[in-house]
């Protein structure tokens, strides 16, 4: 007998898929940050789009003419949003670090989670989850002591991270609409759109690299594109077809935690005690959100 999309086992798999998606995005972002000195944040974002488009178009092979422009519009807009979101985030990461940038960016899906709740249970429970997650975000945004290896908050970096948060919220809303297209067509079209917008600039950036650096940059770009775009965006698109948007938004709290972990492991970006407490608070909010929606 086929398993119901609303069964506990099915929901657990979808929740696990969100966590895998978040971890994949952040480990890819950490590796991408290692080539910022060579191609800059925009160059890494553009490589992500290119790899994502090539991978997903090869898998989906979408019949674009039969689908029509009207049905493709959400996916096209999603491609524009992805370019802005990734570029803003990477520019913020360059200035304030991966953990801090992604944590501020998390305000986007957190807002979606709080504004789009669909259950019948008391709204105060969602407010409590949101308040706990927000407390964790505030703790994480406190800059580490520069003398202990931290970095001071950069005003422009903070603004860029907030911009990424707004675009992340738009990503969730558009991705759910693009999910109406068959398979991973929506993600493939979004990747193609982003590639069309960024490819001319990417070519110019790569042509300006020393020949000895080009293979390394392309390798990191490929890894970042698969881990941070092709794999997680496809997972998100499929998951959003059946998982409530509010729960999906709250589960994005896995992103700042994963960013802090991989920022430390890959980039050597340390967090102080208060910021670690923030991670614990965000994790607790994530667990409570799952429990709240399970009972809704």
C-alpha positions as CSV (number, residue, x, y, z in Angstrom):
1,X,0.0,0.0,0.0
2,X,1.5,3.4,-1.0
3,X,2.5,5.6,1.9
4,X,0.4,8.7,2.5
5,X,2.1,12.1,2.0
6,X,0.8,13.1,5.4
7,X,1.9,10.0,7.3
8,X,4.4,10.5,10.2
9,X,7.1,8.5,8.3
10,X,6.7,10.7,5.2
11,X,6.8,13.9,7.3
12,X,10.0,12.7,9.0
13,X,11.7,12.1,5.7
14,X,10.7,15.5,4.4
15,X,12.0,17.2,7.6
16,X,15.2,15.2,7.3
17,X,15.4,16.4,3.6
18,X,15.3,20.0,4.8
19,X,18.2,19.4,7.2
20,X,20.2,17.7,4.4
21,X,19.5,20.6,2.1
22,X,20.6,23.1,4.6
23,X,23.8,21.3,5.4
24,X,24.6,20.9,1.7
25,X,24.1,24.6,1.0
26,X,26.4,25.7,3.8
27,X,29.3,23.3,3.2
28,X,29.2,24.4,-0.5
29,X,29.1,28.0,0.6
30,X,32.1,27.5,2.9
31,X,34.1,26.0,0.0
32,X,33.0,28.7,-2.3
33,X,34.2,31.4,0.1
34,X,37.8,30.0,-0.2
35,X,38.0,31.5,-3.8
36,X,36.6,34.9,-3.0
37,X,40.1,36.4,-3.3
38,X,40.3,35.1,-6.9
39,X,36.8,35.7,-8.3
40,X,34.9,37.6,-5.7
41,X,31.4,36.8,-4.3
42,X,29.7,37.5,-7.6
43,X,32.0,35.1,-9.4
44,X,31.2,32.3,-7.0
45,X,27.4,33.0,-7.2
46,X,27.7,32.9,-11.0
47,X,29.5,29.6,-11.0
48,X,26.8,28.2,-8.8
49,X,24.1,29.2,-11.2
50,X,26.0,27.8,-14.2
51,X,26.7,24.4,-12.6
52,X,23.1,24.2,-11.3
53,X,21.7,25.0,-14.7
54,X,23.8,22.4,-16.5
55,X,23.1,19.7,-14.0
56,X,19.4,20.2,-13.7
57,X,18.7,20.8,-17.4
58,X,20.4,17.5,-18.2
59,X,18.2,15.8,-15.6
60,X,14.9,17.5,-16.3
61,X,15.1,18.2,-20.0
62,X,12.0,20.4,-19.6
63,X,9.6,20.7,-22.6
64,X,9.6,24.5,-22.3
65,X,7.5,25.2,-25.4
66,X,4.7,22.9,-24.2
67,X,4.7,24.4,-20.7
68,X,4.3,28.0,-21.9
69,X,5.5,31.3,-20.6
70,X,2.7,31.9,-18.2
71,X,3.4,28.7,-16.2
72,X,7.1,29.3,-16.3
73,X,6.9,32.8,-14.9
74,X,7.4,31.8,-11.2
75,X,10.5,29.8,-12.2
76,X,11.8,32.7,-14.2
77,X,11.3,35.1,-11.3
78,X,12.9,32.5,-9.0
79,X,16.0,32.6,-11.1
80,X,16.3,36.4,-10.7
81,X,15.8,36.0,-7.0
82,X,18.5,33.4,-6.7
83,X,21.1,35.6,-8.4
84,X,20.3,38.4,-6.0
85,X,20.1,36.2,-2.9
86,X,23.4,34.3,-3.6
87,X,25.3,37.4,-4.5
88,X,24.1,39.4,-1.5
89,X,24.8,36.5,0.8
90,X,28.3,35.9,-0.5
91,X,29.2,39.6,-0.4
92,X,28.0,39.6,3.3
93,X,30.0,36.4,4.0
94,X,33.1,38.1,2.7
95,X,32.6,41.0,5.2
96,X,31.1,39.4,8.3
97,X,31.7,35.7,8.1
98,X,29.6,32.7,7.1
99,X,27.9,32.0,10.4
100,X,26.8,35.6,11.1
101,X,25.7,36.3,7.5
102,X,23.6,33.2,7.2
103,X,22.0,33.7,10.7
104,X,20.9,37.2,9.7
105,X,19.6,35.8,6.4
106,X,17.5,33.3,8.4
107,X,15.3,36.2,9.4
108,X,13.7,35.8,5.9
109,X,12.3,32.2,6.3
110,X,11.6,32.9,10.0
111,X,9.3,35.7,8.9
112,X,7.6,33.4,6.4
113,X,7.1,30.8,9.1
114,X,5.5,33.3,11.5
115,X,3.2,34.9,8.9
116,X,2.0,31.9,7.0
117,X,1.0,29.4,9.7
118,X,-1.9,27.2,8.5
119,X,-2.6,25.0,11.6
120,X,-5.6,25.4,13.9
121,X,-3.6,25.3,17.2
122,X,-2.9,28.4,19.3
123,X,-0.8,30.9,17.6
124,X,1.1,31.7,20.8
125,X,3.0,28.4,20.3
126,X,4.3,29.7,17.0
127,X,5.1,33.0,18.6
128,X,7.1,31.2,21.3
129,X,9.0,29.2,18.7
130,X,9.7,32.4,16.7
131,X,10.8,34.3,19.8
132,X,13.2,31.5,20.8
133,X,14.7,31.4,17.3
134,X,15.0,35.1,17.2
135,X,16.8,35.1,20.6
136,X,19.3,32.7,19.1
137,X,19.7,34.9,16.1
138,X,20.4,38.0,18.3
139,X,23.0,36.0,20.3
140,X,24.7,34.9,17.1
141,X,24.8,38.4,15.7
142,X,26.9,39.6,18.6
143,X,30.4,39.9,17.0
144,X,33.1,37.8,18.5
145,X,36.0,39.4,20.3
146,X,38.6,40.4,17.5
147,X,41.4,39.6,19.9
148,X,40.1,36.0,20.2
149,X,40.0,35.5,16.4
150,X,36.6,36.9,15.7
151,X,35.7,39.7,13.4
152,X,33.8,43.0,14.0
153,X,30.4,43.5,12.4
154,X,30.7,45.4,9.1
155,X,27.7,47.8,8.5
156,X,27.6,47.1,4.8
157,X,27.9,43.4,5.4
158,X,24.9,43.5,7.8
159,X,22.8,45.4,5.2
160,X,23.8,42.8,2.5
161,X,22.7,40.0,4.8
162,X,19.4,41.6,5.5
163,X,18.9,42.0,1.7
164,X,19.6,38.2,1.4
165,X,17.0,37.6,4.1
166,X,14.3,39.4,2.1
167,X,15.3,37.5,-1.0
168,X,15.3,34.2,0.9
169,X,11.7,34.8,1.9
170,X,10.8,35.5,-1.7
171,X,12.7,32.3,-2.7
172,X,10.4,30.2,-0.4
173,X,7.2,31.8,-1.8
174,X,8.3,31.5,-5.5
175,X,9.7,28.0,-5.0
176,X,6.4,26.7,-3.8
177,X,4.7,28.1,-6.9
178,X,7.4,26.8,-9.2
179,X,6.8,23.4,-7.6
180,X,3.6,23.1,-9.7
181,X,5.8,22.4,-12.7
182,X,6.7,18.7,-13.3
183,X,9.8,17.1,-11.7
184,X,12.6,19.6,-11.1
185,X,11.6,21.7,-14.1
186,X,11.1,24.8,-11.9
187,X,14.6,24.6,-10.5
188,X,16.1,23.9,-13.9
189,X,14.4,26.9,-15.4
190,X,15.4,29.1,-12.5
191,X,19.1,28.0,-12.9
192,X,19.0,28.7,-16.6
193,X,17.6,32.2,-16.0
194,X,20.3,32.9,-13.5
195,X,22.9,31.7,-15.9
196,X,21.7,33.9,-18.7
197,X,21.9,36.9,-16.4
198,X,25.4,36.1,-15.0
199,X,27.3,34.2,-17.7
200,X,28.8,37.2,-19.6
201,X,30.2,38.6,-16.4
202,X,31.5,35.1,-15.3
203,X,33.3,34.7,-18.6
204,X,35.1,38.0,-18.1
205,X,36.1,37.1,-14.5
206,X,37.5,33.7,-15.5
207,X,39.4,35.1,-18.5
208,X,41.1,37.6,-16.1
209,X,42.4,34.8,-13.9
210,X,46.0,33.5,-14.0
211,X,46.1,30.2,-15.9
212,X,47.5,28.4,-12.8
213,X,44.4,29.4,-10.7
214,X,41.8,28.5,-13.3
215,X,41.6,24.7,-12.6
216,X,41.3,25.2,-8.9
217,X,38.6,27.9,-9.3
218,X,36.6,25.7,-11.7
219,X,36.8,22.7,-9.3
220,X,35.6,24.8,-6.3
221,X,32.9,26.3,-8.5
222,X,31.7,22.8,-9.5
223,X,31.6,21.6,-6.0
224,X,29.8,24.7,-4.8
225,X,27.3,24.6,-7.6
226,X,26.3,21.0,-6.9
227,X,26.3,21.2,-3.1
228,X,24.8,24.7,-2.8
229,X,22.4,24.9,-5.7
230,X,21.6,21.8,-7.8
231,X,21.0,19.3,-4.9
232,X,19.4,21.5,-2.2
233,X,17.2,23.5,-4.6
234,X,15.8,20.3,-6.1
235,X,15.2,18.9,-2.6
236,X,13.4,22.1,-1.5
237,X,11.2,22.2,-4.6
238,X,10.0,18.6,-4.0
239,X,9.6,19.1,-0.2
240,X,7.6,22.3,-0.6
241,X,5.0,20.4,-2.6
242,X,3.7,18.7,0.5
243,X,5.3,20.3,3.6
244,X,3.5,23.3,5.0
245,X,5.3,26.5,4.0
246,X,5.3,27.8,7.6
247,X,7.0,24.6,8.9
248,X,9.5,24.7,6.0
249,X,10.3,28.3,6.9
250,X,10.9,27.4,10.5
251,X,13.1,24.4,9.7
252,X,15.4,26.8,7.8
253,X,16.9,27.4,11.3
254,X,19.2,24.5,10.4
255,X,21.0,26.9,8.0
256,X,22.7,29.2,10.6
257,X,23.7,26.2,12.6
258,X,25.2,24.4,9.6
259,X,26.9,27.7,8.6
260,X,28.5,28.1,12.0
261,X,29.7,24.5,11.9
262,X,31.2,24.6,8.4
263,X,32.4,28.1,8.9
264,X,34.6,26.7,11.7
265,X,35.6,23.4,10.0
266,X,36.4,24.8,6.5
267,X,37.1,28.5,7.1
268,X,38.4,28.5,10.7
269,X,35.8,31.1,11.7
270,X,35.3,30.8,15.5
271,X,32.3,31.6,17.6
272,X,32.3,32.8,21.2
273,X,30.3,31.4,24.1
274,X,27.3,33.7,23.6
275,X,27.1,32.7,19.9
276,X,27.2,29.0,20.7
277,X,24.3,29.7,23.1
278,X,22.5,31.3,20.1
279,X,23.0,28.1,18.1
280,X,21.5,26.0,21.0
281,X,18.5,28.4,21.0
282,X,18.0,28.1,17.3
283,X,18.2,24.3,17.5
284,X,15.6,24.3,20.3
285,X,13.3,26.5,18.3
286,X,13.6,24.1,15.4
287,X,12.7,21.1,17.5
288,X,9.7,22.9,19.1
289,X,8.5,24.0,15.7
290,X,8.4,20.4,14.5
291,X,6.5,19.4,17.7
292,X,4.0,22.2,17.3
293,X,3.2,21.4,13.7
294,X,2.9,17.7,14.4
295,X,0.1,18.5,16.8
296,X,-1.6,21.0,14.6
